[in-house]
Each structure stands twice: as structure tokens, then as C-alpha cells.
Amino acid sequence: MRFRRAAAFALAIGTLAFATAACSSGTAAPPTGEACGVMALAGGPSGAVGVKDPALLHVCPSGPHTVTTRFSLVAGNGRRYQAYINNLGAWSARLPAGTYRAVGAAGCGAESPFVVTAGKTRKGIVVWWGCDYS
């Protein structure tokens, strides 16, 4: 009788451990937020030039867009994410919460880091390109 109870208890603990491991196996998507902004030409006496529509600093772009090859978004843990860009140079990305920087823009070093918060939209992030033209 005591052996049966111990076996049933062990089976219950094993089942609970298996269910817990399945739930925490990383299959659930991490909470995400959105980041968006524009690409701008850096340098020169006027600072940022080449922003086709400055209003895009205050809203995230909509409409047709493609994956950008002009830069990547790198998380604090080193993982890279793609951004989508439209023909006005406006870009956006849905990202897990964390700290990011844009890298790879022609002539520019690492961009200033920005924070993405789950469920929030971070607007107005400028990705500089052409930094060595000044």
C-alpha cells in the first residue's frame, strides 16, 4: 500500500514537472513593442538632411514597405532583427522588449541605443547614413 502511494506521488510530481517544462520551454512569443523612424543623411552645417517627410518622426509609416538592407537592428544580447522601410525612408519594426541599436548604415558607426517597451510604440528614431560625407 505504501509503495503504491509513493509511486502515485512520484507519477504526479513527474507529470507536474513535465507540464511545467512544456509551458516554460520558450514556445510562447515574448511581448513585443514597435519602433519606427526615418533614415537621414548626416553631416553638413544643417545637421540632418534628406528626411523626405519630417512628419514621419511623429508617426509610424503605413502602406507598402520592404525589408531594408541599409541597416540592421541589434538587440543588447547580440541578436539581429530586420526593419521594414518605405520609399520615403521611413522604417518600422516589431521587436521584443529590450535595448537596440541600428548598425550597418553606410559610413556610420553604431547608432545611439533606444529602448523598446512591450505594448508601446517608440517613434522618431533617426538612423543616420552617409556619416563620412561631412
N, CA, C and O atoms as CSV, one atom per row, in Angstrom:
chain,resi,resn,atom,element,x,y,z
A,1,MET,N,N,0.823,-1.187,0.000
A,1,MET,CA,C,0.000,0.000,0.000
A,1,MET,C,C,0.873,1.259,0.000
A,1,MET,O,O,0.624,2.191,-0.764
A,2,ARG,N,N,1.880,1.280,0.847
A,2,ARG,CA,C,2.765,2.417,0.935
A,2,ARG,C,C,3.517,2.608,-0.388
A,2,ARG,O,O,3.736,3.740,-0.819
A,3,PHE,N,N,3.913,1.501,-1.029
A,3,PHE,CA,C,4.611,1.568,-2.313
A,3,PHE,C,C,3.722,2.179,-3.387
A,3,PHE,O,O,4.188,2.979,-4.198
A,4,ARG,N,N,2.431,1.804,-3.399
A,4,ARG,CA,C,1.504,2.371,-4.389
A,4,ARG,C,C,1.350,3.871,-4.214
A,4,ARG,O,O,1.337,4.621,-5.189
A,5,ARG,N,N,1.232,4.302,-2.965
A,5,ARG,CA,C,1.115,5.742,-2.714
A,5,ARG,C,C,2.379,6.485,-3.154
A,5,ARG,O,O,2.292,7.548,-3.769
A,6,ALA,N,N,3.522,5.941,-2.849
A,6,ALA,CA,C,4.782,6.568,-3.242
A,6,ALA,C,C,4.896,6.614,-4.765
A,6,ALA,O,O,5.347,7.617,-5.318
A,7,ALA,N,N,4.494,5.540,-5.448
A,7,ALA,CA,C,4.552,5.509,-6.909
A,7,ALA,C,C,3.576,6.527,-7.500
A,7,ALA,O,O,3.911,7.223,-8.459
A,8,ALA,N,N,2.378,6.616,-6.935
A,8,ALA,CA,C,1.391,7.579,-7.425
A,8,ALA,C,C,1.884,9.009,-7.199
A,8,ALA,O,O,1.707,9.876,-8.055
A,9,PHE,N,N,2.500,9.248,-6.043
A,9,PHE,CA,C,3.041,10.564,-5.745
A,9,PHE,C,C,4.168,10.914,-6.727
A,9,PHE,O,O,4.218,12.030,-7.245
A,10,ALA,N,N,5.061,9.966,-6.977
A,10,ALA,CA,C,6.167,10.189,-7.918
A,10,ALA,C,C,5.634,10.449,-9.327
A,10,ALA,O,O,6.153,11.303,-10.045
A,11,LEU,N,N,4.596,9.709,-9.715
A,11,LEU,CA,C,3.987,9.908,-11.036
A,11,LEU,C,C,3.363,11.301,-11.132
A,11,LEU,O,O,3.487,11.966,-12.161
A,12,ALA,N,N,2.700,11.738,-10.078
A,12,ALA,CA,C,2.082,13.067,-10.073
A,12,ALA,C,C,3.149,14.163,-10.154
A,12,ALA,O,O,2.980,15.135,-10.890
A,13,ILE,N,N,4.231,14.015,-9.413
A,13,ILE,CA,C,5.319,15.005,-9.449
A,13,ILE,C,C,5.956,15.028,-10.835
A,13,ILE,O,O,6.248,16.099,-11.367
A,14,GLY,N,N,6.171,13.854,-11.417
A,14,GLY,CA,C,6.758,13.782,-12.757
A,14,GLY,C,C,5.865,14.437,-13.794
A,14,GLY,O,O,6.348,15.162,-14.665
A,15,THR,N,N,4.575,14.188,-13.706
A,15,THR,CA,C,3.628,14.800,-14.643
A,15,THR,C,C,3.616,16.307,-14.486
A,15,THR,O,O,3.595,17.038,-15.476
A,16,LEU,N,N,3.628,16.768,-13.260
A,16,LEU,CA,C,3.645,18.209,-12.999
A,16,LEU,C,C,4.930,18.842,-13.531
A,16,LEU,O,O,4.889,19.916,-14.130
A,17,ALA,N,N,6.053,18.191,-13.318
A,17,ALA,CA,C,7.332,18.719,-13.809
A,17,ALA,C,C,7.343,18.757,-15.335
A,17,ALA,O,O,7.840,19.717,-15.922
A,18,PHE,N,N,6.806,17.735,-15.978
A,18,PHE,CA,C,6.752,17.693,-17.438
A,18,PHE,C,C,5.864,18.807,-17.970
A,18,PHE,O,O,6.231,19.484,-18.930
A,19,ALA,N,N,4.704,19.005,-17.361
A,19,ALA,CA,C,3.789,20.066,-17.800
A,19,ALA,C,C,4.416,21.440,-17.605
A,19,ALA,O,O,4.281,22.314,-18.461
A,20,THR,N,N,5.102,21.630,-16.482
A,20,THR,CA,C,5.757,22.905,-16.224
A,20,THR,C,C,6.849,23.163,-17.247
A,20,THR,O,O,6.976,24.282,-17.745
A,21,ALA,N,N,7.634,22.152,-17.567
A,21,ALA,CA,C,8.699,22.314,-18.554
A,21,ALA,C,C,8.127,22.628,-19.924
A,21,ALA,O,O,8.693,23.440,-20.656
A,22,ALA,N,N,7.016,21.999,-20.284
A,22,ALA,CA,C,6.398,22.262,-21.585
A,22,ALA,C,C,5.890,23.695,-21.664
A,22,ALA,O,O,5.990,24.332,-22.712
A,23,CYS,N,N,5.353,24.199,-20.576
A,23,CYS,CA,C,4.823,25.562,-20.584
A,23,CYS,C,C,5.933,26.602,-20.605
A,23,CYS,O,O,5.735,27.701,-21.123
A,24,SER,N,N,7.083,26.280,-20.059
A,24,SER,CA,C,8.155,27.263,-19.993
A,24,SER,C,C,9.270,26.965,-20.988
A,24,SER,O,O,10.402,27.406,-20.795
A,25,SER,N,N,8.967,26.226,-22.042
A,25,SER,CA,C,10.007,25.821,-22.988
A,25,SER,C,C,10.369,26.922,-23.972
A,25,SER,O,O,11.189,26.697,-24.862
A,26,GLY,N,N,9.786,28.097,-23.839
A,26,GLY,CA,C,10.121,29.180,-24.751
A,26,GLY,C,C,9.255,29.198,-25.994
A,26,GLY,O,O,9.546,29.937,-26.935
A,27,THR,N,N,8.204,28.407,-26.021
A,27,THR,CA,C,7.349,28.385,-27.201
A,27,THR,C,C,6.449,29.607,-27.268
A,27,THR,O,O,5.976,29.969,-28.345
A,28,ALA,N,N,6.209,30.241,-26.138
A,28,ALA,CA,C,5.377,31.444,-26.147
A,28,ALA,C,C,6.210,32.621,-26.676
A,28,ALA,O,O,7.384,32.764,-26.337
A,29,ALA,N,N,5.597,33.440,-27.493
A,29,ALA,CA,C,6.293,34.597,-28.061
A,29,ALA,C,C,6.532,35.637,-26.973
A,29,ALA,O,O,5.658,35.873,-26.139
A,30,PRO,N,N,7.708,36.260,-26.974
A,30,PRO,CA,C,7.952,37.304,-25.975
A,30,PRO,C,C,7.095,38.523,-26.281
A,30,PRO,O,O,6.734,38.750,-27.435
A,31,PRO,N,N,6.767,39.308,-25.264
A,31,PRO,CA,C,5.981,40.516,-25.504
A,31,PRO,C,C,6.759,41.473,-26.403
A,31,PRO,O,O,7.967,41.645,-26.241
A,32,THR,N,N,6.063,42.088,-27.344
A,32,THR,CA,C,6.728,42.963,-28.306
A,32,THR,C,C,6.221,44.394,-28.217
A,32,THR,O,O,5.168,44.678,-27.646
A,33,GLY,N,N,7.002,45.271,-28.797
A,33,GLY,CA,C,6.643,46.666,-28.970
A,33,GLY,C,C,7.004,47.044,-30.396
A,33,GLY,O,O,7.463,46.202,-31.168
A,34,GLU,N,N,6.800,48.301,-30.747
A,34,GLU,CA,C,7.124,48.757,-32.092
A,34,GLU,C,C,8.094,49.925,-32.007
A,34,GLU,O,O,8.010,50.761,-31.108
A,35,ALA,N,N,9.016,49.965,-32.964
A,35,ALA,CA,C,9.947,51.082,-33.096
A,35,ALA,C,C,9.849,51.573,-34.526
A,35,ALA,O,O,9.681,50.777,-35.450
A,36,CYS,N,N,9.952,52.882,-34.713
A,36,CYS,CA,C,9.900,53.421,-36.064
A,36,CYS,C,C,10.601,54.761,-36.123
A,36,CYS,O,O,10.842,55.406,-35.102
A,37,GLY,N,N,10.918,55.162,-37.327
A,37,GLY,CA,C,11.586,56.442,-37.529
A,37,GLY,C,C,11.923,56.642,-38.984
A,37,GLY,O,O,11.222,56.149,-39.868
A,38,VAL,N,N,13.004,57.368,-39.235
A,38,VAL,CA,C,13.416,57.684,-40.601
A,38,VAL,C,C,14.915,57.488,-40.746
A,38,VAL,O,O,15.655,57.465,-39.763
A,39,MET,N,N,15.346,57.346,-41.997
A,39,MET,CA,C,16.768,57.408,-42.319
A,39,MET,C,C,17.057,58.843,-42.725
A,39,MET,O,O,16.262,59.464,-43.430
A,40,ALA,N,N,18.195,59.372,-42.282
A,40,ALA,CA,C,18.553,60.754,-42.603
A,40,ALA,C,C,20.030,60.834,-42.919
A,40,ALA,O,O,20.854,60.144,-42.319
A,41,LEU,N,N,20.350,61.698,-43.882
A,41,LEU,CA,C,21.733,61.944,-44.251
A,41,LEU,C,C,22.383,62.777,-43.154
A,41,LEU,O,O,21.858,63.819,-42.762
A,42,ALA,N,N,23.520,62.315,-42.665
A,42,ALA,CA,C,24.217,63.020,-41.588
A,42,ALA,C,C,25.300,63.916,-42.148
A,42,ALA,O,O,25.773,63.726,-43.269
A,43,GLY,N,N,25.682,64.887,-41.355
A,43,GLY,CA,C,26.788,65.751,-41.729
A,43,GLY,C,C,26.313,67.059,-42.316
A,43,GLY,O,O,25.121,67.272,-42.536
A,44,GLY,N,N,27.271,67.929,-42.563
A,44,GLY,CA,C,26.938,69.228,-43.133
A,44,GLY,C,C,26.522,70.208,-42.062
A,44,GLY,O,O,26.238,69.808,-40.933
A,45,PRO,N,N,26.479,71.511,-42.401
A,45,PRO,CA,C,26.161,72.539,-41.413
A,45,PRO,C,C,24.713,72.484,-40.925
A,45,PRO,O,O,24.406,72.966,-39.835
A,46,SER,N,N,23.839,71.908,-41.717
A,46,SER,CA,C,22.429,71.903,-41.305
A,46,SER,C,C,22.062,70.658,-40.508
A,46,SER,O,O,20.899,70.486,-40.142
A,47,GLY,N,N,23.035,69.781,-40.231
A,47,GLY,CA,C,22.731,68.575,-39.477
A,47,GLY,C,C,22.042,67.557,-40.353
A,47,GLY,O,O,22.567,67.202,-41.408
A,48,ALA,N,N,20.877,67.075,-39.946
A,48,ALA,CA,C,20.175,66.038,-40.694
A,48,ALA,C,C,19.519,66.635,-41.935
A,48,ALA,O,O,18.719,67.566,-41.845
A,49,VAL,N,N,19.865,66.094,-43.068
A,49,VAL,CA,C,19.223,66.469,-44.316
A,49,VAL,C,C,18.759,65.192,-44.992
A,49,VAL,O,O,19.168,64.097,-44.608
A,50,GLY,N,N,17.941,65.323,-45.956
A,50,GLY,CA,C,17.483,64.154,-46.682
A,50,GLY,C,C,16.299,63.453,-46.050
A,50,GLY,O,O,15.945,62.356,-46.481
A,51,VAL,N,N,15.677,64.041,-45.049
A,51,VAL,CA,C,14.451,63.472,-44.492
A,51,VAL,C,C,13.324,63.945,-45.394
A,51,VAL,O,O,12.990,65.130,-45.405
A,52,LYS,N,N,12.739,63.029,-46.148
A,52,LYS,CA,C,11.750,63.414,-47.154
A,52,LYS,C,C,10.456,63.947,-46.553
A,52,LYS,O,O,9.785,64.786,-47.153
A,53,ASP,N,N,10.108,63.453,-45.363
A,53,ASP,CA,C,8.874,63.900,-44.718
A,53,ASP,C,C,9.103,63.959,-43.208
A,53,ASP,O,O,8.973,62.939,-42.531
A,54,PRO,N,N,9.445,65.149,-42.658
A,54,PRO,CA,C,9.716,65.250,-41.219
A,54,PRO,C,C,8.557,64.803,-40.334
A,54,PRO,O,O,8.770,64.458,-39.171
A,55,ALA,N,N,7.337,64.804,-40.861
A,55,ALA,CA,C,6.189,64.345,-40.067
A,55,ALA,C,C,6.345,62.875,-39.669
A,55,ALA,O,O,5.728,62.420,-38.705
A,56,LEU,N,N,7.173,62.136,-40.417
A,56,LEU,CA,C,7.383,60.727,-40.102
A,56,LEU,C,C,8.163,60.525,-38.812
A,56,LEU,O,O,8.316,59.394,-38.351
A,57,LEU,N,N,8.655,61.603,-38.229
A,57,LEU,CA,C,9.291,61.498,-36.917
A,57,LEU,C,C,8.258,61.335,-35.811
A,57,LEU,O,O,8.599,60.990,-34.680
A,58,HIS,N,N,6.998,61.584,-36.141
A,58,HIS,CA,C,5.942,61.553,-35.125
A,58,HIS,C,C,4.931,60.435,-35.315
A,58,HIS,O,O,4.091,60.215,-34.443
A,59,VAL,N,N,4.991,59.731,-36.427
A,59,VAL,CA,C,4.072,58.616,-36.690
A,59,VAL,C,C,4.854,57.462,-37.284
A,59,VAL,O,O,5.912,57.658,-37.883
A,60,CYS,N,N,4.334,56.268,-37.116
A,60,CYS,CA,C,4.953,55.111,-37.754
A,60,CYS,C,C,4.399,54.987,-39.171
A,60,CYS,O,O,3.219,55.246,-39.406
A,61,PRO,N,N,5.252,54.590,-40.111
A,61,PRO,CA,C,4.800,54.528,-41.505
A,61,PRO,C,C,3.763,53.440,-41.721
A,61,PRO,O,O,3.722,52.438,-41.007
A,62,SER,N,N,2.939,53.665,-42.714
A,62,SER,CA,C,1.977,52.646,-43.122
A,62,SER,C,C,2.093,52.502,-44.634
A,62,SER,O,O,2.796,53.273,-45.287
A,63,GLY,N,N,1.423,51.543,-45.167
A,63,GLY,CA,C,1.474,51.351,-46.608
A,63,GLY,C,C,2.568,50.380,-47.006
A,63,GLY,O,O,3.137,49.695,-46.156
A,64,PRO,N,N,2.864,50.319,-48.305
A,64,PRO,CA,C,3.832,49.342,-48.795
A,64,PRO,C,C,5.235,49.580,-48.225
A,64,PRO,O,O,5.705,50.715,-48.148
A,65,HIS,N,N,5.873,48.510,-47.838
A,65,HIS,CA,C,7.227,48.597,-47.331
A,65,HIS,C,C,7.952,47.284,-47.613
A,65,HIS,O,O,7.317,46.251,-47.825
A,66,THR,N,N,9.266,47.328,-47.616
A,66,THR,CA,C,10.079,46.150,-47.878
A,66,THR,C,C,11.136,46.024,-46.783
A,66,THR,O,O,11.417,46.981,-46.061
A,67,VAL,N,N,11.715,44.835,-46.671
A,67,VAL,CA,C,12.798,44.636,-45.710
A,67,VAL,C,C,13.970,45.503,-46.140
A,67,VAL,O,O,14.372,45.474,-47.303
A,68,THR,N,N,14.517,46.268,-45.216
A,68,THR,CA,C,15.642,47.130,-45.559
A,68,THR,C,C,16.952,46.362,-45.508
A,68,THR,O,O,17.167,45.523,-44.633
A,69,THR,N,N,17.807,46.659,-46.447
A,69,THR,CA,C,19.164,46.120,-46.432
A,69,THR,C,C,20.153,47.206,-46.048
A,69,THR,O,O,21.360,46.964,-46.031
A,70,ARG,N,N,19.662,48.395,-45.740
A,70,ARG,CA,C,20.531,49.531,-45.413
A,70,ARG,C,C,21.075,49.464,-43.991
A,70,ARG,O,O,22.144,50.008,-43.715
A,71,PHE,N,N,20.360,48.806,-43.090
A,71,PHE,CA,C,20.823,48.671,-41.711
A,71,PHE,C,C,20.118,47.496,-41.054
A,71,PHE,O,O,19.128,46.980,-41.572
A,72,SER,N,N,20.637,47.083,-39.914
A,72,SER,CA,C,20.031,46.036,-39.090
A,72,SER,C,C,19.792,46.595,-37.701
A,72,SER,O,O,20.421,47.575,-37.301
A,73,LEU,N,N,18.895,45.980,-36.976
A,73,LEU,CA,C,18.660,46.337,-35.583
A,73,LEU,C,C,19.255,45.228,-34.727
A,73,LEU,O,O,18.925,44.055,-34.902
A,74,VAL,N,N,20.131,45.601,-33.803
A,74,VAL,CA,C,20.811,44.621,-32.962
A,74,VAL,C,C,20.374,44.824,-31.521
A,74,VAL,O,O,20.449,45.926,-30.978
A,75,ALA,N,N,19.914,43.731,-30.912
A,75,ALA,CA,C,19.484,43.767,-29.519
A,75,ALA,C,C,20.702,43.743,-28.598
A,75,ALA,O,O,21.814,43.436,-29.027
A,76,GLY,N,N,20.479,44.066,-27.350
A,76,GLY,CA,C,21.543,44.045,-26.357
A,76,GLY,C,C,22.196,42.677,-26.217
A,76,GLY,O,O,23.357,42.583,-25.819
A,77,ASN,N,N,21.455,41.607,-26.543
A,77,ASN,CA,C,22.019,40.259,-26.454
A,77,ASN,C,C,22.727,39.838,-27.740
A,77,ASN,O,O,23.198,38.705,-27.847
A,78,GLY,N,N,22.805,40.752,-28.725
A,78,GLY,CA,C,23.502,40.458,-29.974
A,78,GLY,C,C,22.630,39.921,-31.093
A,78,GLY,O,O,23.102,39.774,-32.221
A,79,ARG,N,N,21.387,39.629,-30.815
A,79,ARG,CA,C,20.501,39.099,-31.856
A,79,ARG,C,C,20.102,40.207,-32.826
A,79,ARG,O,O,19.813,41.330,-32.414
A,80,ARG,N,N,20.088,39.878,-34.127
A,80,ARG,CA,C,19.753,40.854,-35.171
A,80,ARG,C,C,18.291,40.714,-35.594
A,80,ARG,O,O,17.739,39.614,-35.643
A,81,TYR,N,N,17.683,41.864,-35.898
A,81,TYR,CA,C,16.303,41.904,-36.360
A,81,TYR,C,C,16.224,42.767,-37.610
A,81,TYR,O,O,17.045,43.662,-37.812
A,82,GLN,N,N,15.242,42.495,-38.435
A,82,GLN,CA,C,15.039,43.255,-39.660
A,82,GLN,C,C,14.048,44.387,-39.428
A,82,GLN,O,O,13.125,44.278,-38.620
A,83,ALA,N,N,14.263,45.461,-40.150
A,83,ALA,CA,C,13.321,46.573,-40.159
A,83,ALA,C,C,12.722,46.651,-41.556
A,83,ALA,O,O,13.314,46.173,-42.524
A,84,TYR,N,N,11.571,47.244,-41.650
A,84,TYR,CA,C,10.894,47.429,-42.935
A,84,TYR,C,C,10.917,48.905,-43.271
A,84,TYR,O,O,10.703,49.746,-42.399
A,85,ILE,N,N,11.174,49.225,-44.523
A,85,ILE,CA,C,11.338,50.611,-44.942
A,85,ILE,C,C,10.418,50.909,-46.125
A,85,ILE,O,O,10.123,50.022,-46.926
A,86,ASN,N,N,9.965,52.161,-46.231
A,86,ASN,CA,C,9.158,52.539,-47.396
A,86,ASN,C,C,9.968,53.476,-48.288
A,86,ASN,O,O,11.120,53.785,-47.987
A,87,ASN,N,N,9.373,53.920,-49.369
A,87,ASN,CA,C,10.115,54.723,-50.346
A,87,ASN,C,C,10.403,56.146,-49.862
A,87,ASN,O,O,11.114,56.882,-50.546
A,88,LEU,N,N,9.879,56.553,-48.715
A,88,LEU,CA,C,10.198,57.865,-48.145
A,88,LEU,C,C,11.341,57.786,-47.134
A,88,LEU,O,O,11.717,58.795,-46.537
A,89,GLY,N,N,11.888,56.594,-46.945
A,89,GLY,CA,C,12.956,56.420,-45.964
A,89,GLY,C,C,12.456,56.189,-44.556
A,89,GLY,O,O,13.248,56.162,-43.614
A,90,ALA,N,N,11.149,56.021,-44.395
A,90,ALA,CA,C,10.583,55.731,-43.077
A,90,ALA,C,C,10.683,54.230,-42.828
A,90,ALA,O,O,10.476,53.432,-43.742
A,91,TRP,N,N,10.998,53.845,-41.600
A,91,TRP,CA,C,11.156,52.435,-41.280
A,91,TRP,C,C,10.358,52.093,-40.026
A,91,TRP,O,O,10.002,52.973,-39.242
A,92,SER,N,N,10.087,50.815,-39.851
A,92,SER,CA,C,9.410,50.343,-38.642
A,92,SER,C,C,9.799,48.892,-38.396
A,92,SER,O,O,10.234,48.184,-39.304
A,93,ALA,N,N,9.633,48.465,-37.149
A,93,ALA,CA,C,9.933,47.087,-36.774
A,93,ALA,C,C,9.146,46.716,-35.533
A,93,ALA,O,O,8.957,47.546,-34.644
A,94,ARG,N,N,8.685,45.476,-35.464
A,94,ARG,CA,C,8.096,44.925,-34.246
A,94,ARG,C,C,9.199,44.121,-33.588
A,94,ARG,O,O,9.787,43.234,-34.206
A,95,LEU,N,N,9.478,44.438,-32.319
A,95,LEU,CA,C,10.624,43.869,-31.633
A,95,LEU,C,C,10.254,43.416,-30.228
A,95,LEU,O,O,9.373,44.001,-29.598
A,96,PRO,N,N,10.923,42.371,-29.732
A,96,PRO,CA,C,10.751,42.037,-28.317
A,96,PRO,C,C,11.251,43.198,-27.457
A,96,PRO,O,O,12.143,43.940,-27.869
A,97,ALA,N,N,10.686,43.351,-26.284
A,97,ALA,CA,C,11.114,44.422,-25.385
A,97,ALA,C,C,12.610,44.306,-25.126
A,97,ALA,O,O,13.130,43.208,-24.924
A,98,GLY,N,N,13.300,45.446,-25.132
A,98,GLY,CA,C,14.736,45.440,-24.879
A,98,GLY,C,C,15.401,46.691,-25.418
A,98,GLY,O,O,14.735,47.638,-25.835
A,99,THR,N,N,16.730,46.680,-25.403
A,99,THR,CA,C,17.527,47.798,-25.897
A,99,THR,C,C,18.119,47.418,-27.250
A,99,THR,O,O,18.612,46.304,-27.431
A,100,TYR,N,N,18.069,48.342,-28.188
A,100,TYR,CA,C,18.508,48.090,-29.567
A,100,TYR,C,C,19.360,49.242,-30.066
A,100,TYR,O,O,19.347,50.343,-29.515
A,101,ARG,N,N,20.103,48.956,-31.129
A,101,ARG,CA,C,20.803,49.993,-31.873
A,101,ARG,C,C,20.781,49.588,-33.341
A,101,ARG,O,O,20.747,48.403,-33.673
A,102,ALA,N,N,20.802,50.583,-34.205
A,102,ALA,CA,C,20.840,50.332,-35.651
A,102,ALA,C,C,22.308,50.291,-36.056
A,102,ALA,O,O,23.089,51.164,-35.675
A,103,VAL,N,N,22.679,49.279,-36.826
A,103,VAL,CA,C,24.062,49.157,-37.278
A,103,VAL,C,C,24.081,48.891,-38.775
A,103,VAL,O,O,23.115,48.389,-39.349
A,104,GLY,N,N,25.201,49.238,-39.393
A,104,GLY,CA,C,25.397,48.902,-40.796
A,104,GLY,C,C,25.037,49.981,-41.782
A,104,GLY,O,O,25.196,49.774,-42.985
A,105,ALA,N,N,24.556,51.137,-41.330
A,105,ALA,CA,C,24.237,52.217,-42.264
A,105,ALA,C,C,25.538,52.736,-42.856
A,105,ALA,O,O,26.521,52.911,-42.136
A,106,ALA,N,N,25.552,52.982,-44.150
A,106,ALA,CA,C,26.783,53.356,-44.862
A,106,ALA,C,C,27.496,54.529,-44.219
A,106,ALA,O,O,26.927,55.610,-44.069
A,107,GLY,N,N,28.747,54.307,-43.841
A,107,GLY,CA,C,29.571,55.380,-43.313
A,107,GLY,C,C,29.341,55.732,-41.866
A,107,GLY,O,O,29.996,56.635,-41.346
A,108,CYS,N,N,28.431,55.050,-41.198
A,108,CYS,CA,C,28.108,55.400,-39.813
A,108,CYS,C,C,28.528,54.284,-38.864
A,108,CYS,O,O,28.474,53.102,-39.203
A,109,GLY,N,N,28.948,54.687,-37.667
A,109,GLY,CA,C,29.231,53.712,-36.623
A,109,GLY,C,C,27.921,53.283,-35.982
A,109,GLY,O,O,26.844,53.500,-36.538
A,110,ALA,N,N,28.022,52.683,-34.830
A,110,ALA,CA,C,26.823,52.244,-34.114
A,110,ALA,C,C,25.949,53.436,-33.774
A,110,ALA,O,O,26.437,54.470,-33.317
A,111,GLU,N,N,24.677,53.285,-33.997
A,111,GLU,CA,C,23.724,54.356,-33.684
A,111,GLU,C,C,23.459,54.386,-32.186
A,111,GLU,O,O,23.772,53.431,-31.475
A,112,SER,N,N,22.888,55.476,-31.712
A,112,SER,CA,C,22.529,55.576,-30.300
A,112,SER,C,C,21.526,54.498,-29.946
A,112,SER,O,O,20.596,54.241,-30.712
A,113,PRO,N,N,21.699,53.865,-28.798
A,113,PRO,CA,C,20.737,52.831,-28.398
A,113,PRO,C,C,19.361,53.429,-28.122
A,113,PRO,O,O,19.240,54.590,-27.731
A,114,PHE,N,N,18.333,52.621,-28.331
A,114,PHE,CA,C,16.971,53.016,-27.994
A,114,PHE,C,C,16.282,51.831,-27.326
A,114,PHE,O,O,16.661,50.679,-27.537
A,115,VAL,N,N,15.278,52.124,-26.529
A,115,VAL,CA,C,14.580,51.100,-25.756
A,115,VAL,C,C,13.206,50.857,-26.354
A,115,VAL,O,O,12.481,51.798,-26.680
A,116,VAL,N,N,12.858,49.590,-26.494
A,116,VAL,CA,C,11.525,49.179,-26.930
A,116,VAL,C,C,10.834,48.566,-25.726
A,116,VAL,O,O,11.370,47.663,-25.084
A,117,THR,N,N,9.640,49.060,-25.422
A,117,THR,CA,C,8.850,48.578,-24.303
A,117,THR,C,C,7.683,47.766,-24.831
A,117,THR,O,O,7.044,48.151,-25.810
A,118,ALA,N,N,7.404,46.648,-24.188
A,118,ALA,CA,C,6.301,45.781,-24.613
A,118,ALA,C,C,4.993,46.556,-24.654
A,118,ALA,O,O,4.651,47.267,-23.709
A,119,GLY,N,N,4.265,46.412,-25.759
A,119,GLY,CA,C,2.968,47.043,-25.909
A,119,GLY,C,C,3.007,48.528,-26.215
A,119,GLY,O,O,1.955,49.160,-26.310
A,120,LYS,N,N,4.186,49.099,-26.371
A,120,LYS,CA,C,4.329,50.529,-26.637
A,120,LYS,C,C,4.956,50.748,-28.011
A,120,LYS,O,O,5.559,49.839,-28.581
A,121,THR,N,N,4.806,51.966,-28.537
A,121,THR,CA,C,5.414,52.350,-29.808
A,121,THR,C,C,6.435,53.447,-29.554
A,121,THR,O,O,6.115,54.488,-28.981
A,122,ARG,N,N,7.644,53.206,-29.979
A,122,ARG,CA,C,8.726,54.202,-29.871
A,122,ARG,C,C,8.883,54.859,-31.236
A,122,ARG,O,O,9.268,54.195,-32.198
A,123,LYS,N,N,8.591,56.148,-31.335
A,123,LYS,CA,C,8.595,56.867,-32.619
A,123,LYS,C,C,9.804,57.796,-32.720
A,123,LYS,O,O,10.430,58.149,-31.721
A,124,GLY,N,N,10.108,58.178,-33.957
A,124,GLY,CA,C,11.080,59.233,-34.195
A,124,GLY,C,C,12.538,58.845,-34.085
A,124,GLY,O,O,13.379,59.713,-33.851
A,125,ILE,N,N,12.864,57.593,-34.242
A,125,ILE,CA,C,14.258,57.166,-34.154
A,125,ILE,C,C,14.931,57.414,-35.500
A,125,ILE,O,O,14.509,56.875,-36.523
A,126,VAL,N,N,15.969,58.227,-35.493
A,126,VAL,CA,C,16.673,58.558,-36.726
A,126,VAL,C,C,17.855,57.611,-36.897
A,126,VAL,O,O,18.686,57.466,-36.001
A,127,VAL,N,N,17.916,56.977,-38.047
A,127,VAL,CA,C,19.068,56.151,-38.407
A,127,VAL,C,C,19.873,56.972,-39.403
A,127,VAL,O,O,19.397,57.278,-40.496
A,128,TRP,N,N,21.088,57.325,-39.021
A,128,TRP,CA,C,21.932,58.177,-39.844
A,128,TRP,C,C,22.680,57.347,-40.871
A,128,TRP,O,O,23.147,56.247,-40.573
A,129,TRP,N,N,22.793,57.876,-42.080
A,129,TRP,CA,C,23.612,57.230,-43.126
A,129,TRP,C,C,24.467,58.315,-43.778
A,129,TRP,O,O,24.160,59.503,-43.683
A,130,GLY,N,N,25.521,57.898,-44.426
A,130,GLY,CA,C,26.396,58.860,-45.089
A,130,GLY,C,C,27.204,59.707,-44.137
A,130,GLY,O,O,27.528,60.851,-44.455
A,131,CYS,N,N,27.538,59.174,-42.976
A,131,CYS,CA,C,28.224,59.970,-41.961
A,131,CYS,C,C,29.610,60.449,-42.380
A,131,CYS,O,O,30.117,61.428,-41.833
A,132,ASP,N,N,30.226,59.770,-43.342
A,132,ASP,CA,C,31.566,60.160,-43.729
A,132,ASP,C,C,31.589,61.166,-44.871
A,132,ASP,O,O,32.640,61.407,-45.465
A,133,TYR,N,N,30.431,61.757,-45.184
A,133,TYR,CA,C,30.365,62.741,-46.269
A,133,TYR,C,C,30.576,64.172,-45.791
A,133,TYR,O,O,30.679,65.080,-46.616
A,134,SER,N,N,30.643,64.396,-44.486
A,134,SER,CA,C,30.722,65.772,-43.969
A,134,SER,C,C,32.091,66.383,-44.147
A,134,SER,O,O,32.310,67.531,-43.762
